[in-house]
Amino acid sequence: MDGPREAGSSVEVDDLSLSRLLNKPKLNIERQRSFDERSLSELSINVRALEGYDSIYSPGGYRSGFDTPSTARNSFEPHPMVAEAWDSLRRSLVHFRGQPVGTIAANDHGSEEILNYDQVVFVRDFVPSALAFLMNGEPEIVKNFLLKTLHLQGWEKKIDRFTLGEGVMPASFKVLHDPARKTDTLIADFGESAIGRVAPVDSGFWWIILLRAYTKSTGDLSLAETHECQKGMRLILALCLSEGFDTFPTLLCADGCSMIDRRMGIYGYPIEIQALFFMALRCALPMLKHDAEGKEFVERIVKRLHALSYHMRGYFWLDFQQLNDIYRYKTEEYSHTAVNKFNVIPDSIPDWVFDFMPTRGGYFIGNVSPARMDFRWFALGNFVAILSSLSTPEQSMAIMDLIEERWEELVGEMPLKITYPAIENHEWRIVTGCDPKNTRWSYHNGGSWPVLLWLLTAACIKTGRPQIARRAIELVENRLLKDGWPEYYDGKLGRYIGKQARKFQTWSIAGYLVAKMMLEDPSHLGMVSLEEDKAMKPLIKRSNSWTC
């Protein structure tokens, strides 16, 4: 993550609101019952109280609910790294008035430039930590985090005299302890201290996804049903569902608004944001109450999900056949019969794509807009597409086929490439603004990030390919602890610890733990996986490359 980010809005949080919410009685429901698999067609016809039923089988044959049979689980002796990882994760805990509320970004006391990594709780960074604690039966820290960030959402947010939307979630927060006065103060950053001054887009999406994960893990519906959580979700949704001049069903975003939080040419409609947008909408759908306000949002979500899935599955998808079709595109086509709808010039296809694309496999490309397609691979967006069922079962299998076919390029010696390929030479100067942190095969420009291991593992389990996850975990266990849990690795194969990588990076630690626990007990997948909705049938009629 980028640093440093200094103090933003100083907030003295009222303990009464937290304690009042924490003491809400839990509903006694069965854990194996799913509350989020009603079809969109049902919702669009008749909006009524939520009805749960057991999760259906995923394409790979694993169940994603809480009733995974023990025979489907992988049991093995814990690796020595696991205990070390838990010790490091617990040392990263941040407390506010005696209660754990998050984990710091990094605990690298050996670094001369700690910056703010040892103070700040980043919202997106905390997600793998939260999942680890949920899988270990420790949900209170997650509940505290959700409530604290929800409280911060309600405060005025300004960047250079511009006021941000009411629903924006903080990018991060820190706790200031005053031993003399015996007080704790929360300080939130909404982007006003970030490098580039970019307001976060993904924080609100991750918050909704984590709220659902908490609810699925604990069986406690009462938190999501509180007035505060309902309002928080509606404020986030009001921002991302708002009507604008742009006519695409996707979300228009600034460069640097996501995990790739420096300039990397992902402005417009980056796959990471679209996949998170889709997943957050699907996660919010069953948690919203069907009162007057909630019903209105449910109807808007259903409408957007249909349009978004059609758009993404059709226009962002690339496999061998589709690449060949684009290569043969005619340009300057007019009217509704146009095949080349975005007027993409075939000569703009980069040479590397032709060699990279196997006959068996496919992926969602980085971006699509008029006359521009970003053909790069982005790991997080593709894995979230699988977990949210933005991808069809066939497309999900094709993404995993691509990982296997292009293992050296996308995984190498340290999982996992955040983007591929790297931007080099003159293009690097133009696109990144000569950012020295994003030199080729480093950081966001083709660097390898161990945190992505948990997303890879979840996608592997959902598609029935656990052997891919095992292979990746073995690579991590060979080096990650010995290297001091780095933030990222450099080089084409990820052989070298990143030039500016912080050590004891919390989400590298948590990502490993989540991957291990999920592989050992695949029922944990239910926290972060949504089954395909049969109402959103793919409208792509051409053959899919995965069948080759």
C-alpha positions as CSV (number, residue, x, y, z in Angstrom):
1,M,0.0,0.0,0.0
2,D,1.1,3.6,-0.6
3,G,2.4,5.7,2.2
4,P,2.7,8.0,3.9
5,R,-0.8,9.1,4.7
6,E,-1.1,11.5,7.6
7,A,-3.8,12.6,9.9
8,G,-7.1,13.4,8.2
9,S,-10.3,14.1,10.1
10,S,-9.9,13.9,13.8
11,V,-12.9,12.1,15.3
12,E,-13.7,11.5,19.0
13,V,-15.9,8.5,18.8
14,D,-18.8,8.1,21.1
15,D,-18.5,4.8,23.0
16,L,-22.2,4.7,23.7
17,S,-23.0,4.0,20.0
18,L,-20.5,1.2,19.8
19,S,-21.5,-0.5,23.1
20,R,-25.2,-0.1,22.2
21,L,-24.7,-1.9,18.9
22,L,-22.3,-4.5,20.3
23,N,-24.9,-5.5,22.9
24,K,-27.6,-6.2,20.4
25,P,-29.0,-9.8,20.9
26,K,-28.0,-12.3,18.3
27,L,-30.6,-14.2,16.4
28,N,-30.5,-17.9,16.8
29,I,-30.3,-19.2,13.2
30,E,-28.8,-22.3,11.7
31,R,-25.4,-21.7,10.2
32,Q,-25.9,-23.9,7.2
33,R,-28.8,-21.8,6.0
34,S,-27.9,-19.3,3.3
35,F,-29.7,-16.0,3.2
36,D,-28.5,-14.8,-0.2
37,E,-29.2,-17.1,-3.0
38,R,-32.6,-16.0,-4.2
39,S,-32.7,-15.4,-7.9
40,L,-32.8,-11.9,-9.3
41,S,-35.8,-12.7,-11.4
42,E,-37.7,-13.5,-8.2
43,L,-36.6,-10.3,-6.7
44,S,-37.6,-8.2,-9.7
45,I,-41.0,-9.8,-9.8
46,N,-41.8,-9.9,-6.1
47,V,-39.8,-8.1,-3.4
48,R,-40.5,-9.8,-0.1
49,A,-38.9,-11.0,3.1
50,L,-35.7,-12.9,2.7
51,E,-35.9,-16.7,2.4
52,G,-32.9,-18.9,2.9
53,Y,-32.1,-22.3,1.6
54,D,-29.1,-24.5,1.5
55,S,-26.3,-23.4,-0.9
56,I,-26.2,-25.2,-4.2
57,Y,-23.1,-26.9,-5.5
58,S,-20.5,-24.8,-7.1
59,P,-19.2,-25.7,-10.6
60,G,-16.2,-27.5,-9.1
61,G,-18.3,-29.8,-6.9
62,Y,-17.5,-28.1,-3.5
63,R,-20.3,-26.7,-1.4
64,S,-19.9,-23.1,-0.5
65,G,-22.3,-23.1,2.4
66,F,-21.6,-24.1,6.0
67,D,-22.6,-27.7,5.6
68,T,-19.6,-28.9,3.6
69,P,-19.2,-32.7,4.3
70,S,-16.1,-33.6,6.1
71,T,-15.1,-36.0,3.3
72,A,-14.7,-33.0,1.0
73,R,-12.2,-31.3,3.3
74,N,-8.4,-31.5,3.0
75,S,-6.8,-32.4,6.4
76,F,-3.1,-32.1,6.8
77,E,-0.6,-31.3,9.6
78,P,-0.2,-27.6,10.1
79,H,3.0,-26.1,8.7
80,P,5.4,-24.5,11.2
81,M,4.7,-21.2,9.4
82,V,1.1,-21.2,10.6
83,A,2.0,-20.6,14.3
84,E,4.5,-17.9,13.3
85,A,1.9,-16.2,11.2
86,W,-0.7,-16.2,14.0
87,D,1.8,-14.7,16.4
88,S,2.7,-11.9,13.9
89,L,-1.0,-11.3,13.1
90,R,-1.9,-10.9,16.8
91,R,1.0,-8.5,17.2
92,S,-0.5,-6.3,14.5
93,L,-3.8,-5.7,16.4
94,V,-4.9,-2.1,17.0
95,H,-6.9,-1.3,20.1
96,F,-9.4,1.6,20.7
97,R,-10.4,2.0,24.3
98,G,-9.4,-1.5,25.2
99,Q,-11.2,-3.2,22.2
100,P,-9.4,-4.6,19.1
101,V,-10.6,-2.6,16.0
102,G,-8.2,-3.7,13.3
103,T,-4.7,-4.6,12.3
104,I,-1.9,-2.3,11.3
105,A,-0.6,-2.4,7.7
106,A,2.9,-3.6,8.7
107,N,5.0,-4.3,11.8
108,D,8.4,-3.8,10.3
109,H,10.5,-2.4,13.2
110,G,13.7,-3.2,11.3
111,S,12.9,-0.6,8.6
112,E,14.4,2.9,8.7
113,E,11.3,4.2,6.9
114,I,8.3,2.8,8.6
115,L,6.2,5.7,7.4
116,N,2.7,5.1,8.6
117,Y,2.5,1.4,8.1
118,D,2.9,0.8,11.8
119,Q,0.0,3.0,12.8
120,V,-2.7,2.9,10.1
121,V,-5.5,0.4,9.7
122,F,-6.3,0.3,5.9
123,V,-9.8,-0.8,5.1
124,R,-8.9,-3.0,2.2
125,D,-5.8,-4.4,3.9
126,F,-7.9,-5.5,6.9
127,V,-10.1,-7.8,4.9
128,P,-7.8,-10.9,4.9
129,S,-7.1,-10.3,8.6
130,A,-10.8,-10.2,9.2
131,L,-11.4,-13.4,7.3
132,A,-8.6,-15.1,9.3
133,F,-10.2,-14.1,12.6
134,L,-13.7,-15.2,11.4
135,M,-12.3,-18.6,10.3
136,N,-10.7,-19.0,13.7
137,G,-13.9,-18.3,15.5
138,E,-13.0,-14.8,16.7
139,P,-15.6,-12.5,15.2
140,E,-15.6,-9.6,17.8
141,I,-12.7,-7.8,16.2
142,V,-14.5,-7.9,12.8
143,K,-17.7,-6.6,14.4
144,N,-15.7,-3.7,16.1
145,F,-14.0,-2.8,12.8
146,L,-17.3,-2.7,10.9
147,L,-18.9,-0.5,13.5
148,K,-15.9,1.9,13.8
149,T,-15.6,2.4,10.1
150,L,-19.4,2.8,9.9
151,H,-19.2,5.6,12.5
152,L,-16.4,7.3,10.5
153,Q,-18.5,7.2,7.4
154,G,-20.9,9.7,8.9
155,W,-18.3,12.4,9.4
156,E,-17.7,15.3,7.0
157,K,-15.1,14.5,4.4
158,K,-13.2,17.2,2.5
159,I,-10.3,17.1,0.0
160,D,-8.9,20.5,-1.0
161,R,-12.3,22.2,-0.2
162,F,-14.3,19.7,-2.1
163,T,-16.8,17.7,0.0
164,L,-17.0,14.0,-0.7
165,G,-20.2,12.1,-1.0
166,E,-21.9,11.2,2.3
167,G,-21.5,7.4,1.7
168,V,-17.7,7.4,1.2
169,M,-15.9,5.0,3.5
170,P,-12.5,5.9,4.9
171,A,-9.4,4.6,3.1
172,S,-7.9,4.1,6.6
173,F,-7.9,5.2,10.2
174,K,-5.4,5.4,13.1
175,V,-5.8,5.5,16.8
176,L,-4.0,8.1,18.8
177,H,-3.4,7.2,22.4
178,D,-2.9,10.0,25.0
179,P,-1.5,8.4,28.2
180,A,-1.6,11.6,30.1
181,R,-5.3,12.3,29.5
182,K,-6.0,8.5,29.2
183,T,-8.0,9.1,26.0
184,D,-8.1,7.4,22.6
185,T,-8.9,9.4,19.4
186,L,-9.7,8.0,16.0
187,I,-8.3,9.9,13.0
188,A,-9.7,9.0,9.6
189,D,-8.2,9.5,6.1
190,F,-10.7,9.7,3.2
191,G,-8.0,10.3,0.6
192,E,-6.9,13.8,1.7
193,S,-3.6,12.5,2.9
194,A,-3.1,9.8,0.2
195,I,-0.4,10.0,-2.4
196,G,-2.1,11.6,-5.4
197,R,-5.1,12.7,-3.2
198,V,-7.3,10.0,-4.7
199,A,-10.5,9.3,-2.7
200,P,-11.0,5.5,-2.3
201,V,-13.6,3.8,-4.4
202,D,-13.2,0.2,-3.1
203,S,-13.4,0.8,0.6
204,G,-17.2,0.9,0.6
205,F,-17.4,-2.3,-1.5
206,W,-15.0,-4.2,0.8
207,W,-17.1,-3.0,3.8
208,I,-20.3,-4.5,2.4
209,I,-18.5,-7.7,1.4
210,L,-17.0,-8.1,4.9
211,L,-20.4,-7.4,6.5
212,R,-21.8,-10.4,4.6
213,A,-18.8,-12.5,5.4
214,Y,-19.3,-11.7,9.1
215,T,-23.0,-12.6,8.8
216,K,-22.3,-15.9,7.0
217,S,-19.6,-16.9,9.4
218,T,-21.5,-16.1,12.7
219,G,-25.1,-16.7,11.6
220,D,-25.7,-13.3,13.4
221,L,-28.2,-11.3,11.2
222,S,-28.7,-8.7,13.9
223,L,-25.7,-6.6,13.0
224,A,-26.6,-6.2,9.4
225,E,-30.2,-5.5,10.4
226,T,-29.4,-2.5,12.7
227,H,-30.5,0.9,11.5
228,E,-26.9,2.0,11.4
229,C,-25.7,-0.8,9.0
230,Q,-28.8,-0.5,6.8
231,K,-28.2,3.3,6.5
232,G,-24.5,2.7,5.8
233,M,-25.2,0.2,3.0
234,R,-27.8,2.6,1.5
235,L,-25.3,5.5,1.5
236,I,-22.6,3.4,-0.3
237,L,-25.2,2.2,-2.8
238,A,-26.6,5.7,-3.4
239,L,-23.1,6.7,-4.5
240,C,-22.3,3.9,-6.9
241,L,-25.8,3.5,-8.3
242,S,-26.3,7.2,-9.0
243,E,-27.3,8.2,-12.5
244,G,-24.7,10.2,-14.5
245,F,-24.1,11.4,-18.0
246,D,-22.1,8.2,-18.7
247,T,-24.4,5.5,-20.2
248,F,-22.4,2.4,-19.3
249,P,-23.6,0.2,-16.5
250,T,-20.1,0.0,-15.2
251,L,-18.6,2.4,-12.7
252,L,-16.4,5.3,-13.9
253,C,-13.3,5.6,-11.7
254,A,-10.1,7.6,-11.4
255,D,-6.7,6.1,-11.8
256,G,-5.3,5.0,-8.5
257,C,-8.7,4.4,-6.8
258,S,-8.2,0.7,-6.0
259,M,-5.6,-1.7,-4.7
260,I,-3.5,-0.4,-7.6
261,D,-3.4,2.9,-5.9
262,R,-0.8,4.6,-8.1
263,R,-1.1,5.8,-11.6
264,M,-1.1,2.7,-13.9
265,G,-3.5,3.6,-16.6
266,I,-6.5,2.0,-15.1
267,Y,-8.8,5.0,-15.2
268,G,-12.3,4.5,-16.6
269,Y,-13.7,1.1,-16.0
270,P,-11.0,-1.1,-14.4
271,I,-11.9,-4.7,-14.0
272,E,-11.0,-4.7,-10.3
273,I,-13.5,-2.1,-9.5
274,Q,-16.2,-3.6,-11.7
275,A,-15.8,-7.0,-10.1
276,L,-15.9,-5.5,-6.6
277,F,-18.9,-3.4,-7.6
278,F,-20.7,-6.5,-8.8
279,M,-19.9,-8.5,-5.7
280,A,-20.9,-5.7,-3.3
281,L,-24.2,-5.3,-5.1
282,R,-24.9,-9.0,-4.8
283,C,-23.8,-9.0,-1.1
284,A,-26.0,-6.1,-0.3
285,L,-29.1,-7.5,-2.0
286,P,-30.1,-10.0,0.6
287,M,-29.0,-7.9,3.6
288,L,-31.1,-4.9,2.8
289,K,-34.4,-4.7,4.7
290,H,-37.5,-4.6,2.5
291,D,-38.9,-1.4,3.9
292,A,-39.7,1.6,1.7
293,E,-36.1,2.7,1.3
294,G,-34.6,-0.8,1.1
295,K,-37.1,-1.9,-1.5
296,E,-36.2,0.9,-3.8
297,F,-32.5,0.0,-3.6
298,V,-33.2,-3.7,-4.2
299,E,-35.0,-2.8,-7.4
300,R,-32.1,-0.6,-8.5
301,I,-29.6,-3.3,-7.7
302,V,-31.4,-5.9,-9.6
303,K,-31.7,-3.7,-12.7
304,R,-28.0,-2.8,-12.5
305,L,-26.8,-6.4,-12.0
306,H,-28.5,-7.6,-15.1
307,A,-27.0,-4.8,-17.2
308,L,-23.5,-5.2,-15.5
309,S,-23.3,-8.9,-16.0
310,Y,-24.3,-8.7,-19.7
311,H,-21.8,-5.9,-20.3
312,M,-18.8,-7.5,-18.4
313,R,-19.4,-11.1,-19.7
314,G,-19.7,-9.9,-23.3
315,Y,-17.3,-7.0,-23.7
316,F,-14.5,-7.6,-21.1
317,W,-14.1,-11.3,-21.8
318,L,-11.1,-12.4,-23.9
319,D,-10.2,-15.9,-25.1
320,F,-8.5,-17.3,-28.2
321,Q,-11.6,-17.1,-30.4
322,Q,-12.5,-13.6,-29.2
323,L,-9.0,-12.4,-29.8
324,N,-9.1,-13.7,-33.3
325,D,-12.5,-11.9,-33.8
326,I,-11.0,-8.6,-32.6
327,Y,-8.0,-9.1,-34.9
328,R,-10.4,-9.3,-37.9
329,Y,-12.6,-6.4,-36.8
330,K,-13.8,-3.8,-39.3
331,T,-13.7,-0.2,-38.1
332,E,-16.0,2.8,-38.5
333,E,-19.1,0.6,-38.2
334,Y,-22.4,2.5,-37.8
335,S,-25.8,1.5,-36.5
336,H,-27.0,-1.2,-34.1
337,T,-25.7,-4.0,-36.4
338,A,-22.1,-3.1,-35.7
339,V,-19.9,-5.9,-34.5
340,N,-17.0,-3.7,-33.4
341,K,-19.2,-1.8,-31.0
342,F,-16.4,0.2,-29.4
343,N,-14.5,0.9,-32.7
344,V,-11.4,-0.8,-31.5
345,I,-8.6,-0.6,-34.1
346,P,-7.0,-4.0,-34.6
347,D,-3.6,-2.5,-35.0
348,S,-3.8,-1.3,-31.4
349,I,-3.7,-4.9,-30.1
350,P,-0.3,-5.3,-28.4
351,D,2.0,-8.0,-29.8
352,W,2.4,-9.8,-26.4
353,V,-1.3,-10.8,-26.3
354,F,-1.0,-13.1,-29.3
355,D,1.8,-15.2,-27.7
356,F,0.3,-15.0,-24.2
357,M,-3.2,-16.2,-25.1
358,P,-3.4,-20.1,-25.0
359,T,-6.0,-22.0,-27.1
360,R,-7.4,-23.2,-23.8
361,G,-8.2,-20.5,-21.3
362,G,-9.4,-16.9,-21.1
363,Y,-9.7,-13.9,-18.8
364,F,-11.4,-10.5,-18.2
365,I,-9.2,-7.8,-19.6
366,G,-8.3,-4.7,-17.7
367,N,-10.5,-2.1,-19.3
368,V,-12.9,-1.4,-22.2
369,S,-13.9,2.0,-23.5
370,P,-14.4,3.6,-26.9
371,A,-11.3,2.8,-29.1
372,R,-9.4,1.5,-26.2
373,M,-9.0,-2.0,-24.7
374,D,-6.5,-2.7,-21.9
375,F,-5.5,-6.3,-22.6
376,R,-3.5,-6.6,-19.4
377,W,-4.2,-9.4,-16.8
378,F,-5.3,-8.1,-13.4
379,A,-5.4,-10.9,-10.8
380,L,-7.7,-9.4,-8.2
381,G,-10.4,-8.5,-10.6
382,N,-10.5,-11.9,-12.3
383,F,-10.6,-13.8,-8.9
384,V,-13.3,-11.6,-7.6
385,A,-15.2,-12.2,-10.8
386,I,-15.1,-16.0,-10.1
387,L,-16.1,-15.6,-6.4
388,S,-19.0,-13.3,-7.2
389,S,-20.1,-15.3,-10.2
390,L,-19.7,-12.3,-12.4
391,S,-18.0,-14.9,-14.6
392,T,-20.1,-17.8,-15.9
393,P,-19.0,-21.3,-14.7
394,E,-17.4,-21.8,-18.2
395,Q,-15.5,-18.5,-17.9
396,S,-14.4,-19.3,-14.3
397,M,-12.9,-22.6,-15.5
398,A,-11.2,-20.8,-18.4
399,I,-9.5,-18.3,-16.0
400,M,-8.1,-21.3,-14.0
401,D,-7.0,-22.9,-17.3
402,L,-5.1,-19.7,-18.1
403,I,-3.4,-19.8,-14.7
404,E,-2.2,-23.4,-15.4
405,E,-1.2,-22.7,-19.0
406,R,0.7,-19.5,-18.1
407,W,2.0,-20.5,-14.7
408,E,5.5,-19.1,-15.2
409,E,4.2,-15.7,-16.3
410,L,1.4,-15.3,-13.7
411,V,2.8,-17.2,-10.7
412,G,6.5,-17.8,-11.2
413,E,8.5,-18.4,-8.1
414,M,6.3,-16.3,-5.7
415,P,2.6,-16.0,-6.2
416,L,1.1,-13.9,-7.6
417,K,1.4,-11.3,-10.4
418,I,-0.9,-8.4,-9.6
419,T,-0.7,-7.3,-13.3
420,Y,0.8,-8.8,-16.4
421,P,2.8,-7.8,-18.3
422,A,4.8,-4.9,-17.0
423,I,4.8,-1.5,-18.7
424,E,8.3,-0.7,-19.9
425,N,10.5,2.0,-21.5
426,H,8.8,5.0,-23.0
427,E,5.3,3.7,-22.2
428,W,6.3,3.4,-18.6
429,R,7.3,7.1,-18.6
430,I,4.0,8.2,-20.1
431,V,1.5,5.9,-18.2
432,T,3.1,6.0,-14.7
433,G,4.5,9.4,-14.8
434,C,8.0,8.0,-14.3
435,D,7.0,6.7,-10.9
436,P,10.2,5.1,-9.5
437,K,8.2,2.7,-7.4
438,N,6.4,1.3,-10.5
439,T,9.5,0.4,-12.5
440,R,9.0,-2.8,-14.6
441,W,8.2,-6.0,-12.7
442,S,8.0,-4.1,-9.4
443,Y,5.2,-3.0,-7.1
444,H,2.0,-2.5,-9.1
445,N,3.8,-2.8,-12.4
446,G,4.1,-6.5,-12.7
447,G,5.2,-7.1,-9.1
448,S,4.2,-10.3,-7.2
449,W,1.9,-9.9,-4.1
450,P,1.6,-12.8,-1.6
451,V,-1.7,-11.4,-0.3
452,L,-3.3,-12.5,-3.5
453,L,-2.8,-16.2,-2.4
454,W,-6.1,-16.2,-0.5
455,L,-8.1,-15.0,-3.6
456,L,-6.4,-17.6,-5.8
457,T,-7.1,-20.3,-3.2
458,A,-10.8,-19.4,-2.9
459,A,-11.1,-19.4,-6.7
460,C,-9.4,-22.8,-6.9
461,I,-11.8,-24.3,-4.4
462,K,-14.9,-22.9,-6.1
463,T,-13.8,-24.2,-9.5
464,G,-12.7,-27.6,-8.1
465,R,-9.0,-27.1,-8.7
466,P,-7.5,-27.3,-5.2
467,Q,-4.3,-28.7,-6.6
468,I,-3.4,-25.3,-8.1
469,A,-3.8,-23.7,-4.7
470,R,-1.6,-26.4,-3.0
471,R,1.1,-25.8,-5.6
472,A,1.0,-22.0,-5.0
473,I,1.0,-22.4,-1.2
474,E,4.1,-24.7,-1.4
475,L,5.9,-21.9,-3.2
476,V,5.0,-19.4,-0.5
477,E,6.0,-21.8,2.3
478,N,9.5,-22.1,0.8
479,R,10.3,-18.4,1.2
480,L,7.8,-16.1,2.8
481,L,8.6,-16.6,6.5
482,K,12.4,-16.8,5.8
483,D,12.1,-13.5,3.8
484,G,10.2,-11.8,6.7
485,W,6.7,-11.7,5.2
486,P,7.4,-9.0,2.5
487,E,4.7,-6.8,1.0
488,Y,5.6,-7.7,-2.6
489,Y,8.4,-9.3,-4.7
490,D,10.2,-8.0,-7.8
491,G,11.3,-9.5,-11.1
492,K,9.6,-11.5,-13.9
493,L,9.4,-14.6,-11.8
494,G,9.0,-12.8,-8.4
495,R,12.5,-14.0,-7.2
496,Y,13.5,-10.9,-5.4
497,I,12.1,-9.1,-2.3
498,G,10.6,-5.8,-3.5
499,K,13.0,-2.9,-3.6
500,Q,10.7,-0.8,-1.2
501,A,8.7,-3.7,0.2
502,R,7.9,-3.5,3.9
503,K,8.5,-6.6,5.9
504,F,6.0,-8.2,8.3
505,Q,3.3,-6.9,6.0
506,T,0.1,-7.9,7.8
507,W,-2.0,-8.8,4.7
508,S,0.8,-11.0,3.4
509,I,0.6,-12.9,6.7
510,A,-3.2,-13.0,6.8
511,G,-3.5,-14.0,3.2
512,Y,-1.4,-17.0,3.8
513,L,-3.5,-18.0,6.9
514,V,-6.8,-17.6,5.0
515,A,-5.5,-19.7,2.1
516,K,-4.4,-22.5,4.5
517,M,-7.6,-22.5,6.5
518,M,-9.8,-22.4,3.4
519,L,-7.9,-25.3,1.8
520,E,-8.2,-27.3,5.0
521,D,-11.9,-26.6,5.5
522,P,-13.5,-25.6,2.2
523,S,-16.8,-24.7,4.0
524,H,-15.1,-21.3,4.8
525,L,-15.5,-20.5,1.1
526,G,-19.1,-19.5,1.8
527,M,-18.0,-16.3,3.4
528,V,-16.5,-14.9,0.2
529,S,-18.3,-16.9,-2.6
530,L,-21.7,-16.3,-4.2
531,E,-23.3,-19.0,-6.4
532,E,-24.3,-18.2,-10.0
533,D,-27.7,-16.6,-10.3
534,K,-29.7,-18.6,-12.9
535,A,-31.6,-15.4,-13.8
536,M,-28.5,-13.8,-15.2
537,K,-27.9,-16.3,-18.1
538,P,-25.0,-15.4,-20.3
539,L,-26.0,-13.9,-23.7
540,I,-22.7,-14.9,-25.4
541,K,-23.6,-17.3,-28.1
542,R,-20.1,-18.1,-29.5
543,S,-18.2,-21.1,-28.3
544,N,-16.0,-20.7,-25.3
545,S,-12.3,-21.6,-25.5
546,W,-12.4,-23.6,-22.3
547,T,-13.9,-26.5,-24.1
548,C,-10.9,-26.9,-26.4
